[in-house]
């Protein structure tokens, strides 16, 4: 599975790139701390996939707290025909640690 490092993501954010970032954590986690991502909780992805259907052939970055949930989201999205899904290595914990 393809990953993006925190350093790569931060550099792209600093360059004001238009990024498709999906946070798959719980609502309360997102409310406590988010990095400008769209919230679609892991368990809601199947029922909300139509909201991101237009991103099937664009780069999509998924993240969670440490990378486990977003890894599952990445596999699911790929199984649904998404062609360029990257998992944020280390998740939001790594994002704030570096």
C-alpha positions in Angstrom: 0.0 0.0 0.0 1.2 3.5 -0.8 2.0 5.9 2.0 2.8 9.6 2.3 5.2 10.8 5.0 4.3 13.5 7.4 7.2 15.6 6.0 5.9 15.2 2.4 2.4 16.2 3.5 3.5 19.2 5.5 5.6 20.4 2.5 2.7 20.1 0.2 0.4 21.9 2.7 3.1 24.7 3.0 2.9 25.1 -0.8 -0.8 25.5 -0.6 -1.5 22.5 -2.8 -5.1 21.5 -3.2 -5.2 18.2 -1.3 -8.0 15.6 -0.8 -7.5 14.6 2.8 -9.9 12.3 4.6 -9.9 11.9 8.4 -11.4 8.5 9.3 -11.3 9.0 13.1 -14.3 9.5 15.4 -16.1 12.8 15.5 -14.8 13.6 19.0 -11.2 13.0 17.8 -11.7 15.3 14.8 -13.2 18.0 17.0 -10.2 17.9 19.3 -7.7 18.1 16.5 -7.8 18.2 12.7 -5.4 19.1 10.0 -7.9 20.5 7.5 -9.3 17.2 6.4 -12.8 16.1 5.6 -14.2 13.8 8.3 -15.7 10.5 7.2 -15.5 8.1 10.0 -14.2 4.6 9.1 -17.5 2.9 9.8 -19.3 5.5 7.6 -17.2 5.2 4.5 -19.5 2.6 2.8 -22.6 4.6 3.3 -20.9 8.0 2.4 -18.8 6.8 -0.5 -21.0 8.7 -2.9 -19.8 11.9 -1.3 -16.3 11.3 -2.6 -17.1 9.3 -5.8 -15.7 12.3 -7.8 -12.3 11.6 -6.3 -11.9 8.0 -7.7 -9.2 9.0 -10.1 -7.6 11.8 -8.0 -5.1 11.5 -5.2 -6.8 10.9 -1.8 -4.8 11.0 1.4 -6.4 9.1 4.4 -5.3 9.5 8.0 -6.3 8.5 11.5 -4.4 8.6 14.9 -1.6 6.2 14.0 -2.3 4.7 10.6 -4.3 1.5 11.4 -7.8 2.7 10.7 -6.7 4.7 7.7 -4.9 1.6 6.3 -8.3 -0.2 6.4 -10.0 2.8 4.8 -7.3 2.8 2.1 -7.8 -0.9 1.3 -11.6 -0.4 1.2 -11.4 2.6 -1.1 -9.0 0.8 -3.5 -11.5 -2.2 -3.5 -14.2 0.3 -4.6 -12.2 1.5 -7.6 -10.2 4.5 -6.1 -6.9 4.5 -8.0 -4.6 6.7 -5.9 -5.1 6.4 -2.2 -2.2 7.3 0.2 -2.1 6.5 3.9 -0.5 9.1 6.1 2.4 7.1 7.7 2.1 7.4 11.5 -1.1 9.3 11.4 -1.9 12.5 13.3 0.4 11.5 16.1 3.4 11.5 13.8 2.1 14.7 12.2 2.4 16.5 15.5 5.6 14.8 16.6 7.6 16.1 13.7 
